[in-house]
């Protein structure tokens, strides 16, 4: 493998790892916010305009919402998001 191919492979791995970490962090945040509010997945979902099954998938990291949707979910909770690079 030439050097450029090695760097490309490492970059792809880093991007995939970063995406999985971001999804895991969001999943944990969503579950924590729901628990802190003492809400069921059903009540929390209604607040976000989602059903309880979707909340469960989001909390388990099984769903992959876009950045726009994440911003919308946070706004519905009275929170703001910002991206740091």
GUSEKE-245305 format. One record per atom (N, C-alpha, C): residue in three letters; atom name; y, z, x. Coordinates in steps of 0.001 Angstrom, whole numbers, plus 500000, padded with zeros to 6 digits. Layout:
<sites>
+------+------+--------+--------+--------+
: code : site :     c2 :     c3 :     c1 :
+------+------+--------+--------+--------+
:  Ala :   CA :      Y :      Z :      X :
...
+------+------+--------+--------+--------+
</sites>
This chain:
<sites>
+------+------+--------+--------+--------+
: code : site :     c2 :     c3 :     c1 :
+------+------+--------+--------+--------+
:  Unk :    N : 498813 : 500000 : 500857 :
:  Unk :   CA : 500000 : 500000 : 500000 :
:  Unk :    C : 501241 : 500000 : 500896 :
:  Unk :    N : 502164 : 499113 : 500633 :
:  Unk :   CA : 503381 : 499073 : 501430 :
:  Unk :    C : 504320 : 500194 : 500992 :
:  Unk :    N : 505280 : 500489 : 501819 :
:  Unk :   CA : 506178 : 501616 : 501584 :
:  Unk :    C : 506892 : 501528 : 500244 :
:  Unk :    N : 507388 : 500356 : 499848 :
:  Unk :   CA : 508092 : 500204 : 498575 :
:  Unk :    C : 507188 : 500554 : 497402 :
:  Unk :    N : 505920 : 500160 : 497478 :
:  Unk :   CA : 504979 : 500462 : 496400 :
:  Unk :    C : 504711 : 501965 : 496316 :
:  Unk :    N : 504640 : 502620 : 497471 :
:  Unk :   CA : 504433 : 504077 : 497483 :
:  Unk :    C : 505613 : 504784 : 496828 :
:  Unk :    N : 506829 : 504353 : 497164 :
:  Unk :   CA : 508018 : 504969 : 496566 :
:  Unk :    C : 508070 : 504721 : 495063 :
:  Unk :    N : 507711 : 503526 : 494653 :
:  Unk :   CA : 507698 : 503199 : 493226 :
:  Unk :    C : 506686 : 504074 : 492490 :
:  Unk :    N : 505519 : 504281 : 493090 :
:  Unk :   CA : 504493 : 505135 : 492474 :
:  Unk :    C : 504979 : 506576 : 492386 :
:  Unk :    N : 505618 : 507069 : 493444 :
:  Unk :   CA : 506149 : 508440 : 493419 :
:  Unk :    C : 507258 : 508590 : 492383 :
:  Unk :    N : 508118 : 507597 : 492261 :
:  Unk :   CA : 509195 : 507641 : 491279 :
:  Unk :    C : 508630 : 507663 : 489859 :
:  Unk :    N : 507624 : 506842 : 489606 :
:  Unk :   CA : 506998 : 506813 : 488281 :
:  Unk :    C : 506373 : 508159 : 487959 :
:  Unk :    N : 505716 : 508776 : 488922 :
:  Unk :   CA : 505118 : 510093 : 488717 :
:  Unk :    C : 506194 : 511133 : 488448 :
:  Unk :    N : 507284 : 511090 : 489203 :
:  Unk :   CA : 508386 : 512032 : 489016 :
:  Unk :    C : 509014 : 511870 : 487639 :
:  Unk :    N : 509209 : 510642 : 487199 :
:  Unk :   CA : 509794 : 510395 : 485875 :
:  Unk :    C : 508874 : 510905 : 484778 :
:  Unk :    N : 507579 : 510663 : 484909 :
:  Unk :   CA : 506624 : 511122 : 483900 :
:  Unk :    C : 506599 : 512645 : 483863 :
:  Unk :    N : 506604 : 513279 : 485030 :
:  Unk :   CA : 506594 : 514740 : 485099 :
:  Unk :    C : 507867 : 515302 : 484489 :
:  Unk :    N : 508989 : 514682 : 484770 :
:  Unk :   CA : 510263 : 515150 : 484221 :
:  Unk :    C : 510296 : 515042 : 482710 :
:  Unk :    N : 509756 : 513967 : 482161 :
:  Unk :   CA : 509728 : 513791 : 480717 :
:  Unk :    C : 508840 : 514843 : 480069 :
:  Unk :    N : 507695 : 515120 : 480665 :
:  Unk :   CA : 506796 : 516138 : 480113 :
:  Unk :    C : 507421 : 517521 : 480188 :
:  Unk :    N : 508128 : 517799 : 481270 :
:  Unk :   CA : 508790 : 519102 : 481398 :
:  Unk :    C : 509890 : 519250 : 480357 :
:  Unk :    N : 510664 : 518199 : 480131 :
:  Unk :   CA : 511729 : 518263 : 479133 :
:  Unk :    C : 511143 : 518483 : 477745 :
:  Unk :    N : 510033 : 517807 : 477437 :
:  Unk :   CA : 509390 : 517973 : 476133 :
:  Unk :    C : 508868 : 519402 : 475980 :
:  Unk :    N : 508275 : 519942 : 477042 :
:  Unk :   CA : 507753 : 521311 : 476996 :
:  Unk :    C : 508884 : 522322 : 476810 :
:  Unk :    N : 509984 : 522111 : 477507 :
:  Unk :   CA : 511130 : 523027 : 477377 :
:  Unk :    C : 511692 : 522992 : 475964 :
:  Unk :    N : 511809 : 521803 : 475381 :
:  Unk :   CA : 512329 : 521694 : 474020 :
:  Unk :    C : 511377 : 522363 : 473033 :
:  Unk :    N : 510079 : 522161 : 473220 :
:  Unk :   CA : 509086 : 522780 : 472338 :
:  Unk :    C : 509215 : 524296 : 472355 :
:  Unk :    N : 509325 : 524859 : 473549 :
:  Unk :   CA : 509471 : 526314 : 473681 :
:  Unk :    C : 510779 : 526792 : 473063 :
:  Unk :    N : 511847 : 526056 : 473276 :
:  Unk :   CA : 513151 : 526423 : 472715 :
:  Unk :    C : 513093 : 526436 : 471194 :
:  Unk :    N : 512517 : 525410 : 470617 :
:  Unk :   CA : 512445 : 525317 : 469165 :
:  Unk :    C : 511639 : 526476 : 468582 :
:  Unk :    N : 510496 : 526766 : 469182 :
:  Unk :   CA : 509662 : 527873 : 468701 :
:  Unk :    C : 510395 : 529203 : 468847 :
:  Unk :    N : 511088 : 529388 : 469968 :
:  Unk :   CA : 511822 : 530642 : 470191 :
:  Unk :    C : 512946 : 530813 : 469180 :
:  Unk :    N : 513689 : 529727 : 468931 :
:  Unk :   CA : 514784 : 529800 : 467958 :
:  Unk :    C : 514261 : 530148 : 466566 :
:  Unk :    N : 513133 : 529553 : 466199 :
:  Unk :   CA : 512562 : 529834 : 464883 :
:  Unk :    C : 512131 : 531297 : 464780 :
:  Unk :    N : 511457 : 531789 : 465806 :
:  Unk :   CA : 511004 : 533191 : 465793 :
:  Unk :    C : 512176 : 534156 : 465793 :
:  Unk :    N : 513212 : 533859 : 466580 :
:  Unk :   CA : 514392 : 534727 : 466620 :
:  Unk :    C : 515060 : 534827 : 465256 :
:  Unk :    N : 514990 : 533766 : 464480 :
:  Unk :   CA : 515579 : 533763 : 463141 :
:  Unk :    C : 514637 : 534369 : 462101 :
:  Unk :    N : 513424 : 534676 : 462516 :
:  Unk :   CA : 512445 : 535253 : 461608 :
:  Unk :    C : 512023 : 534309 : 460500 :
:  Unk :    N : 512035 : 533017 : 460792 :
:  Unk :   CA : 511729 : 532019 : 459775 :
:  Unk :    C : 510321 : 531452 : 459944 :
:  Unk :    N : 509722 : 531087 : 458823 :
:  Unk :   CA : 508451 : 530364 : 458868 :
:  Unk :    C : 508733 : 528928 : 459282 :
:  Unk :    N : 507673 : 528206 : 459631 :
:  Unk :   CA : 507850 : 526799 : 459953 :
:  Unk :    C : 508367 : 526030 : 458742 :
:  Unk :    N : 507980 : 526444 : 457558 :
:  Unk :   CA : 508433 : 525764 : 456342 :
:  Unk :    C : 509936 : 525947 : 456137 :
:  Unk :    N : 510414 : 527179 : 456250 :
:  Unk :   CA : 511850 : 527454 : 456065 :
:  Unk :    C : 512661 : 526777 : 457178 :
:  Unk :    N : 512189 : 526903 : 458397 :
:  Unk :   CA : 512872 : 526306 : 459543 :
:  Unk :    C : 512924 : 524788 : 459387 :
:  Unk :    N : 511820 : 524201 : 458934 :
:  Unk :   CA : 511768 : 522763 : 458730 :
:  Unk :    C : 512772 : 522290 : 457693 :
:  Unk :    N : 512900 : 523042 : 456602 :
:  Unk :   CA : 513878 : 522663 : 455575 :
:  Unk :    C : 515289 : 522664 : 456146 :
:  Unk :    N : 515571 : 523617 : 457022 :
:  Unk :   CA : 516892 : 523683 : 457663 :
:  Unk :    C : 517150 : 522416 : 458485 :
:  Unk :    N : 516088 : 521897 : 459099 :
:  Unk :   CA : 516219 : 520710 : 459950 :
:  Unk :    C : 515923 : 519405 : 459215 :
:  Unk :    N : 515552 : 519509 : 457942 :
:  Unk :   CA : 515209 : 518313 : 457188 :
:  Unk :    C : 513833 : 517769 : 457526 :
:  Unk :    N : 512924 : 518658 : 457934 :
:  Unk :   CA : 511569 : 518267 : 458327 :
:  Unk :    C : 510554 : 519080 : 457546 :
:  Unk :    N : 509309 : 518597 : 457484 :
:  Unk :   CA : 508276 : 519415 : 456855 :
:  Unk :    C : 507649 : 520342 : 457901 :
:  Unk :    N : 506890 : 521323 : 457426 :
:  Unk :   CA : 506344 : 522321 : 458345 :
:  Unk :    C : 505336 : 521718 : 459329 :
:  Unk :    N : 504656 : 520641 : 458922 :
:  Unk :   CA : 503715 : 520010 : 459843 :
:  Unk :    C : 504433 : 519425 : 461053 :
:  Unk :    N : 505586 : 518823 : 460800 :
:  Unk :   CA : 506371 : 518237 : 461906 :
:  Unk :    C : 506899 : 519325 : 462817 :
:  Unk :    N : 507332 : 520456 : 462244 :
:  Unk :   CA : 507785 : 521574 : 463079 :
:  Unk :    C : 506642 : 522035 : 463973 :
:  Unk :    N : 505454 : 522154 : 463415 :
:  Unk :   CA : 504289 : 522557 : 464211 :
:  Unk :    C : 504025 : 521602 : 465358 :
:  Unk :    N : 504095 : 520300 : 465080 :
:  Unk :   CA : 503881 : 519311 : 466147 :
:  Unk :    C : 504957 : 519405 : 467220 :
:  Unk :    N : 506201 : 519609 : 466790 :
:  Unk :   CA : 507292 : 519752 : 467759 :
:  Unk :    C : 507086 : 520992 : 468623 :
:  Unk :    N : 506718 : 522103 : 468002 :
:  Unk :   CA : 506528 : 523349 : 468751 :
:  Unk :    C : 505345 : 523267 : 469711 :
:  Unk :    N : 504346 : 522476 : 469381 :
:  Unk :   CA : 503180 : 522314 : 470260 :
:  Unk :    C : 503378 : 521210 : 471296 :
:  Unk :    N : 504518 : 520525 : 471237 :
:  Unk :   CA : 504783 : 519449 : 472183 :
:  Unk :    C : 503996 : 518192 : 471876 :
:  Unk :    N : 503549 : 518047 : 470632 :
:  Unk :   CA : 502758 : 516876 : 470244 :
:  Unk :    C : 503620 : 515750 : 469687 :
:  Unk :    N : 504887 : 516009 : 469493 :
:  Unk :   CA : 505806 : 515009 : 468969 :
:  Unk :    C : 506801 : 514668 : 470072 :
:  Unk :    N : 507359 : 513487 : 470025 :
:  Unk :   CA : 508247 : 513033 : 471089 :
:  Unk :    C : 509567 : 512545 : 470487 :
:  Unk :    N : 510449 : 513471 : 470078 :
:  Unk :   CA : 511699 : 513053 : 469444 :
:  Unk :    C : 512659 : 512424 : 470452 :
:  Unk :    N : 513493 : 511535 : 469955 :
:  Unk :   CA : 514506 : 510919 : 470814 :
:  Unk :    C : 515594 : 511945 : 471132 :
:  Unk :    N : 516407 : 511629 : 472100 :
:  Unk :   CA : 517518 : 512517 : 472456 :
:  Unk :    C : 518462 : 512667 : 471268 :
:  Unk :    N : 518671 : 511590 : 470533 :
:  Unk :   CA : 519534 : 511656 : 469349 :
:  Unk :    C : 518996 : 512605 : 468298 :
:  Unk :    N : 517697 : 512550 : 468070 :
:  Unk :   CA : 517094 : 513463 : 467091 :
:  Unk :    C : 517180 : 514908 : 467560 :
:  Unk :    N : 516939 : 515130 : 468833 :
:  Unk :   CA : 517045 : 516498 : 469374 :
:  Unk :    C : 518455 : 517018 : 469150 :
:  Unk :    N : 519457 : 516185 : 469435 :
:  Unk :   CA : 520847 : 516588 : 469188 :
:  Unk :    C : 521093 : 516917 : 467733 :
:  Unk :    N : 520506 : 516131 : 466839 :
:  Unk :   CA : 520640 : 516391 : 465407 :
:  Unk :    C : 519987 : 517697 : 465002 :
:  Unk :    N : 518801 : 517981 : 465546 :
:  Unk :   CA : 518119 : 519239 : 465238 :
:  Unk :    C : 518967 : 520425 : 465698 :
:  Unk :    N : 519487 : 520324 : 466916 :
:  Unk :   CA : 520296 : 521422 : 467439 :
:  Unk :    C : 521578 : 521597 : 466628 :
:  Unk :    N : 522193 : 520491 : 466232 :
:  Unk :   CA : 523410 : 520571 : 465417 :
:  Unk :    C : 523117 : 521251 : 464082 :
:  Unk :    N : 521949 : 520958 : 463493 :
:  Unk :   CA : 521579 : 521589 : 462227 :
:  Unk :    C : 521408 : 523096 : 462386 :
:  Unk :    N : 521156 : 523532 : 463616 :
:  Unk :   CA : 521016 : 524964 : 463898 :
:  Unk :    C : 522330 : 525578 : 464376 :
:  Unk :    N : 523394 : 524767 : 464382 :
:  Unk :   CA : 524690 : 525261 : 464833 :
:  Unk :    C : 524818 : 525324 : 466340 :
:  Unk :    N : 524000 : 524534 : 467040 :
:  Unk :   CA : 524011 : 524534 : 468503 :
:  Unk :    C : 524447 : 523179 : 469014 :
:  Unk :    N : 524828 : 523139 : 470280 :
:  Unk :   CA : 525194 : 521877 : 470924 :
:  Unk :    C : 524282 : 521666 : 472114 :
:  Unk :    N : 524102 : 520420 : 472471 :
:  Unk :   CA : 523292 : 520106 : 473653 :
:  Unk :    C : 524173 : 519444 : 474694 :
:  Unk :    N : 523781 : 519571 : 475940 :
:  Unk :   CA : 524436 : 518820 : 476999 :
:  Unk :    C : 523369 : 518459 : 478036 :
:  Unk :    N : 523556 : 517367 : 478678 :
:  Unk :   CA : 522607 : 516850 : 479639 :
:  Unk :    C : 523160 : 517065 : 481041 :
:  Unk :    N : 522378 : 517667 : 481884 :
:  Unk :   CA : 522769 : 517886 : 483268 :
:  Unk :    C : 521865 : 517044 : 484167 :
:  Unk :    N : 522488 : 516327 : 485059 :
:  Unk :   CA : 521724 : 515479 : 485984 :
:  Unk :    C : 521919 : 515976 : 487387 :
+------+------+--------+--------+--------+
</sites>
